[in-house]
């Protein structure tokens, strides 16, 4: 049942075709855990609160800094130095006093995460590091909870829904973690301030749809958004791989470190050197572009096109002779492509274009 205040507050949901009072009642009886109250967490928490979710858990042990305010619009200058989780609740209670909030101002670990996640219907991951992403994913799989995932970097963002109705999980997209130092975070690589608002809002939509009993569009698909060129694309992840389902939590810092240490760094080539190779007729040089379709359409330097996510299933297309140079925008995805192809017969002749097309241009 809804109070008179709630009838007015959620009136736009009540008249929304395909949603209505039944879906709103499901939201009122549901719960969601948002992990990370930063760039992605800010819009997520605002829209989930406004939507009338019955209970919202907020897990974040970080404090607010001045540099956060460029994108974490839930906070103000007066918030600096306060805990993100606690400050979030103070703001969100004013937005919708009907919502129950639970704060977890401590680091999630293999010891405490399962007990927290099991209390919620849907888990939302707005974190920015690989150990925590694998931890949240594995705990969600073990607890059989759907997981809404998102990330942002520079001008680009992505999101997906994992572990929904036996769909693929994060490990199906990334069976092994990359070197943490090879993927810059917001501090090192920057992020367009408004971008987390876009990706966070999409994540909120998917979470609301799941809680309202609707089918999430991004289950089993990875949505990519480029705010610089306004290109977007959905990539099908394929069926869940049973070997990527875990039964227990591990030491994720060690997992992310050891996984990378087992994979050697590929040889690299600078753009100037590659240009000379291509001019030299004595060299047999092939190029492999591992970017997405929309990026390829913007421009490329030739060669065959095999998006990173399909590199293993299309490994037979990679040349068996001569030098093979893999490239992407910045050199990170192409490095991962080479690492995944370590069993390829021509692997010793694989090179990564250092700093990718940024240096080439």
C-alpha positions as CSV (number, residue, x, y, z in Angstrom):
1,X,0.0,0.0,0.0
2,X,1.1,3.6,-0.6
3,X,0.5,6.6,1.5
4,X,-1.0,9.8,0.0
5,X,2.5,11.3,-0.1
6,X,3.9,8.3,-2.0
7,X,1.0,8.3,-4.5
8,X,2.1,11.8,-5.5
9,X,5.8,11.2,-5.2
10,X,5.7,8.2,-7.6
11,X,2.9,9.4,-9.8
12,X,5.0,9.4,-12.9
13,X,5.8,5.7,-12.3
14,X,2.2,4.9,-11.7
15,X,1.1,6.2,-15.1
16,X,4.1,4.8,-17.0
17,X,2.9,2.1,-19.4
18,X,4.6,-1.2,-18.6
19,X,5.5,-0.1,-15.1
20,X,2.6,1.1,-12.9
21,X,1.7,0.5,-9.3
22,X,2.7,-3.2,-9.4
23,X,6.3,-2.5,-10.3
24,X,6.5,0.4,-7.8
25,X,5.3,-1.9,-5.1
26,X,8.1,-4.3,-6.0
27,X,10.6,-1.5,-5.7
28,X,9.2,-0.6,-2.3
29,X,9.7,-4.2,-1.1
30,X,13.2,-4.6,-2.6
31,X,16.8,-3.9,-1.5
32,X,19.9,-2.9,-3.4
33,X,23.6,-2.7,-2.3
34,X,25.6,0.1,-4.0
35,X,29.3,-0.5,-3.6
36,X,31.2,2.7,-4.2
37,X,29.7,6.1,-3.5
38,X,32.0,8.0,-5.9
39,X,31.6,9.1,-9.5
40,X,29.3,6.2,-10.5
41,X,27.7,5.9,-7.1
42,X,26.5,9.5,-6.9
43,X,24.0,9.3,-9.7
44,X,23.2,5.7,-8.9
45,X,22.3,6.5,-5.3
46,X,20.3,9.6,-6.3
47,X,18.1,7.8,-8.8
48,X,17.7,4.6,-6.8
49,X,16.6,6.7,-3.8
50,X,14.2,8.9,-5.9
51,X,12.7,5.7,-7.4
52,X,11.6,4.5,-4.0
53,X,13.8,1.4,-3.4
54,X,12.8,0.0,0.0
55,X,16.3,-0.4,1.4
56,X,19.6,0.8,0.1
57,X,23.0,-0.3,1.4
58,X,26.0,2.0,0.8
59,X,29.5,0.5,1.1
60,X,32.4,2.9,0.9
61,X,35.2,3.6,3.4
62,X,36.7,6.6,1.5
63,X,36.6,10.3,2.5
64,X,35.5,13.1,0.2
65,X,38.3,15.2,-1.3
66,X,38.2,18.4,-3.3
67,X,39.2,16.6,-6.5
68,X,36.1,14.4,-6.2
69,X,33.7,17.3,-6.6
70,X,34.3,17.6,-10.4
71,X,32.2,14.4,-10.9
72,X,30.7,13.3,-7.6
73,X,27.8,15.6,-7.6
74,X,26.2,14.2,-4.5
75,X,28.6,16.2,-2.4
76,X,29.5,19.9,-1.9
77,X,32.6,21.8,-0.8
78,X,31.3,21.6,2.8
79,X,31.5,17.8,2.5
80,X,35.3,17.6,2.1
81,X,36.9,15.4,4.7
82,X,33.6,13.5,5.6
83,X,33.0,9.8,4.8
84,X,31.3,9.3,1.5
85,X,28.9,6.7,2.8
86,X,27.8,8.7,5.8
87,X,27.5,12.0,3.9
88,X,25.5,10.2,1.1
89,X,22.9,9.2,3.6
90,X,22.5,12.7,5.0
91,X,21.8,14.0,1.5
92,X,19.7,11.1,0.3
93,X,17.4,11.2,3.3
94,X,16.3,14.7,2.3
95,X,15.6,13.4,-1.2
96,X,13.3,10.5,-0.1
97,X,12.6,9.9,3.6
98,X,10.7,6.7,2.8
99,X,13.9,4.8,2.0
100,X,15.8,2.8,4.6
101,X,19.6,3.2,4.4
102,X,22.3,1.0,5.8
103,X,26.0,2.3,5.8
104,X,29.1,0.1,5.6
105,X,32.0,2.5,6.1
106,X,34.7,-0.3,6.0
107,X,36.7,-2.0,3.3
108,X,35.1,-5.0,1.8
109,X,37.2,-8.2,2.2
110,X,36.9,-11.9,1.6
111,X,35.9,-12.2,5.3
112,X,33.0,-9.8,5.4
113,X,31.6,-9.4,1.9
114,X,29.4,-12.5,1.6
115,X,27.5,-11.6,4.9
116,X,26.8,-8.1,3.6
117,X,25.8,-9.1,0.0
118,X,23.4,-11.8,1.1
119,X,21.1,-9.2,2.7
120,X,20.3,-7.6,-0.7
121,X,18.3,-8.4,-3.8
122,X,20.6,-6.7,-6.3
123,X,24.3,-5.7,-6.1
124,X,25.7,-2.7,-7.9
125,X,29.4,-2.3,-8.5
126,X,30.7,1.3,-8.8
127,X,34.2,0.6,-7.8
128,X,37.4,1.4,-9.7
129,X,39.9,-1.4,-9.0
130,X,40.3,-5.0,-10.2
131,X,40.7,-6.8,-6.8
132,X,37.4,-5.3,-5.5
133,X,35.6,-6.0,-8.8
134,X,36.5,-9.7,-8.7
135,X,35.6,-9.9,-5.0
136,X,32.2,-8.4,-5.6
137,X,31.6,-10.6,-8.7
138,X,32.6,-13.8,-6.9
139,X,30.5,-13.0,-3.8
140,X,27.5,-12.2,-6.1
141,X,27.9,-15.5,-7.9
142,X,28.2,-17.5,-4.7
143,X,25.1,-15.6,-3.2
144,X,23.2,-16.0,-6.5
145,X,22.7,-12.2,-6.7
146,X,22.4,-10.2,-10.0
147,X,25.3,-7.7,-10.3
148,X,25.1,-4.4,-12.2
149,X,28.6,-3.3,-13.3
150,X,30.0,-0.1,-14.7
151,X,33.3,1.7,-15.2
152,X,34.6,4.9,-16.7
153,X,37.9,6.1,-18.0
154,X,38.8,9.3,-19.9
155,X,35.9,9.9,-22.3
156,X,34.7,6.3,-22.3
157,X,32.4,4.2,-20.2
158,X,30.9,0.7,-20.1
159,X,28.3,-1.2,-18.1
160,X,26.7,-4.6,-18.0
161,X,24.5,-6.9,-15.9
162,X,26.2,-10.1,-14.7
163,X,24.9,-13.3,-13.1
164,X,21.3,-12.6,-13.9
165,X,19.2,-15.8,-14.5
166,X,22.4,-17.9,-14.9
167,X,23.9,-15.4,-17.4
168,X,27.6,-14.7,-17.7
169,X,29.5,-13.1,-14.8
170,X,32.5,-10.7,-14.7
171,X,34.9,-13.6,-15.1
172,X,33.4,-14.5,-18.4
173,X,34.4,-11.1,-19.7
174,X,37.8,-11.0,-17.9
175,X,38.9,-14.6,-16.9
176,X,42.2,-13.2,-15.7
177,X,42.9,-9.7,-14.4
178,X,45.2,-7.3,-16.3
179,X,48.2,-5.7,-14.6
180,X,46.7,-3.1,-12.2
181,X,49.4,-0.7,-13.3
182,X,48.6,-1.0,-17.0
183,X,45.1,0.5,-16.6
184,X,45.2,4.1,-15.3
185,X,42.6,5.1,-12.7
186,X,40.8,8.4,-12.6
187,X,43.7,10.0,-10.7
188,X,46.3,9.0,-13.3
189,X,44.2,9.0,-16.6
190,X,41.5,11.5,-15.8
191,X,37.8,11.3,-16.5
192,X,35.3,13.7,-18.1
193,X,33.2,14.9,-15.1
194,X,29.8,14.4,-16.6
195,X,30.5,10.9,-18.0
196,X,30.0,9.0,-14.7
197,X,26.5,10.6,-14.5
198,X,25.6,9.0,-17.9
199,X,27.0,5.5,-17.1
200,X,25.7,5.7,-13.5
201,X,22.2,6.6,-14.7
202,X,22.2,3.6,-17.1
203,X,23.3,1.3,-14.3
204,X,20.4,2.7,-12.1
205,X,17.9,2.0,-14.9
206,X,19.1,-1.7,-15.1
207,X,19.0,-2.1,-11.4
208,X,15.4,-0.6,-11.2
209,X,14.3,-2.9,-14.0
210,X,15.6,-6.0,-12.3
211,X,14.0,-5.0,-8.9
212,X,10.7,-4.2,-10.7
213,X,10.6,-7.6,-12.3
214,X,11.5,-6.4,-15.7
215,X,14.2,-7.9,-18.0
216,X,17.5,-6.0,-18.0
217,X,18.6,-5.2,-21.5
218,X,22.3,-5.5,-20.6
219,X,22.3,-9.0,-19.2
220,X,24.9,-10.9,-21.1
221,X,25.9,-7.8,-23.0
222,X,28.5,-5.1,-22.6
223,X,27.4,-1.6,-23.4
224,X,30.2,0.8,-24.5
225,X,29.8,4.6,-24.7
226,X,32.3,7.1,-26.2
227,X,31.3,10.6,-25.0
228,X,33.9,12.2,-27.2
229,X,32.4,11.0,-30.5
230,X,29.0,9.9,-29.3
231,X,29.4,6.3,-30.5
232,X,27.8,3.5,-28.5
233,X,27.7,-0.2,-29.0
234,X,26.4,-3.4,-27.3
235,X,28.6,-6.4,-27.5
236,X,27.2,-9.9,-26.8
237,X,29.2,-11.7,-24.1
238,X,28.0,-15.2,-24.9
239,X,26.8,-17.9,-22.6
240,X,28.2,-18.3,-19.1
241,X,31.2,-20.6,-18.9
242,X,30.9,-23.1,-16.0
243,X,34.6,-22.9,-15.4
244,X,34.3,-19.2,-14.4
245,X,31.9,-19.9,-11.6
246,X,33.6,-19.8,-8.2
247,X,32.6,-21.5,-4.9
248,X,34.7,-19.6,-2.4
249,X,36.3,-16.2,-1.9
250,X,40.1,-15.8,-2.1
251,X,42.9,-13.3,-1.6
252,X,42.1,-10.9,-4.4
253,X,45.1,-8.7,-4.1
254,X,47.3,-11.8,-4.5
255,X,45.0,-13.1,-7.3
256,X,45.3,-9.9,-9.4
257,X,49.1,-9.7,-8.8
258,X,49.9,-13.4,-9.4
259,X,47.7,-13.7,-12.4
260,X,49.7,-10.9,-14.1
261,X,53.1,-12.2,-13.0
262,X,52.4,-15.5,-14.7
263,X,52.0,-13.7,-18.0
264,X,55.1,-12.1,-19.5
265,X,55.1,-8.6,-20.9
266,X,54.9,-8.7,-24.7
267,X,57.5,-7.1,-26.9
268,X,56.7,-3.6,-27.9
269,X,57.4,-1.3,-30.8
270,X,57.3,2.4,-31.0
271,X,55.3,4.2,-33.6
272,X,58.4,5.6,-35.4
273,X,60.0,2.2,-35.5
274,X,56.8,0.6,-36.9
275,X,56.6,3.2,-39.7
276,X,60.1,2.2,-40.7
277,X,59.2,-1.5,-40.6
278,X,56.3,-0.8,-42.9
279,X,58.5,1.1,-45.3
280,X,61.1,-1.6,-45.4
281,X,60.0,-4.2,-48.1
282,X,62.3,-6.8,-46.5
283,X,60.1,-6.9,-43.4
284,X,56.9,-9.0,-43.4
285,X,54.7,-7.0,-41.1
286,X,51.0,-7.6,-40.3
287,X,48.8,-5.3,-38.3
288,X,45.9,-6.4,-36.0
289,X,43.4,-3.8,-34.7
290,X,41.8,-5.0,-31.5
291,X,39.5,-2.0,-30.9
292,X,35.7,-2.1,-31.2
293,X,33.8,-1.7,-34.5
294,X,32.8,1.9,-33.8
295,X,36.4,2.8,-33.1
296,X,37.5,1.2,-36.3
297,X,35.0,3.2,-38.2
298,X,36.5,6.5,-36.9
299,X,39.9,5.6,-38.3
300,X,42.6,3.0,-38.5
301,X,46.1,2.3,-39.8
302,X,45.2,-0.8,-41.7
303,X,45.6,-4.5,-41.0
304,X,42.9,-7.0,-40.0
305,X,40.3,-6.2,-37.4
306,X,39.7,-8.6,-34.4
307,X,38.0,-6.9,-31.4
308,X,39.7,-7.9,-28.1
309,X,36.7,-9.7,-26.8
310,X,36.8,-12.1,-29.7
311,X,40.6,-12.6,-29.9
312,X,40.6,-16.2,-28.7
313,X,37.8,-17.5,-30.8
314,X,39.3,-15.8,-33.9
315,X,43.0,-16.6,-33.1
316,X,43.2,-18.6,-36.4
317,X,42.9,-15.3,-38.3
318,X,46.1,-14.0,-36.8
319,X,49.0,-14.3,-39.3
320,X,51.3,-17.3,-38.8
321,X,54.4,-15.7,-40.3
322,X,56.4,-12.5,-39.9
323,X,56.1,-9.8,-37.4
324,X,52.5,-9.1,-36.1
325,X,51.9,-5.8,-34.5
326,X,48.7,-5.4,-32.4
327,X,47.3,-2.0,-31.8
328,X,44.4,-0.1,-30.0
329,X,43.9,3.4,-28.8
330,X,46.4,3.5,-26.0
331,X,48.3,0.2,-26.0
332,X,46.6,-1.6,-23.1
333,X,44.0,-3.7,-24.9
334,X,46.5,-4.7,-27.6
335,X,48.9,-5.9,-24.8
336,X,46.1,-8.0,-23.3
337,X,45.3,-9.5,-26.7
338,X,48.9,-10.7,-27.1
339,X,48.9,-12.1,-23.6
340,X,45.8,-14.1,-24.4
341,X,47.4,-15.5,-27.5
342,X,50.5,-17.0,-25.7
343,X,49.8,-20.4,-27.3
344,X,49.7,-19.1,-30.8
345,X,52.4,-20.6,-33.1
346,X,53.7,-17.2,-34.1
347,X,53.6,-15.7,-30.6
348,X,57.3,-15.0,-30.4
349,X,56.9,-12.5,-33.3
350,X,54.0,-10.6,-31.7
351,X,54.6,-6.9,-30.9
352,X,52.5,-4.3,-29.1
353,X,52.3,-0.8,-30.5
354,X,53.5,1.2,-27.6
355,X,50.9,3.9,-26.5
356,X,48.8,2.8,-29.5
357,X,47.2,5.2,-32.0
358,X,47.7,8.1,-29.7
359,X,51.5,7.9,-30.3
360,X,51.0,7.0,-34.0
361,X,49.0,10.1,-34.7
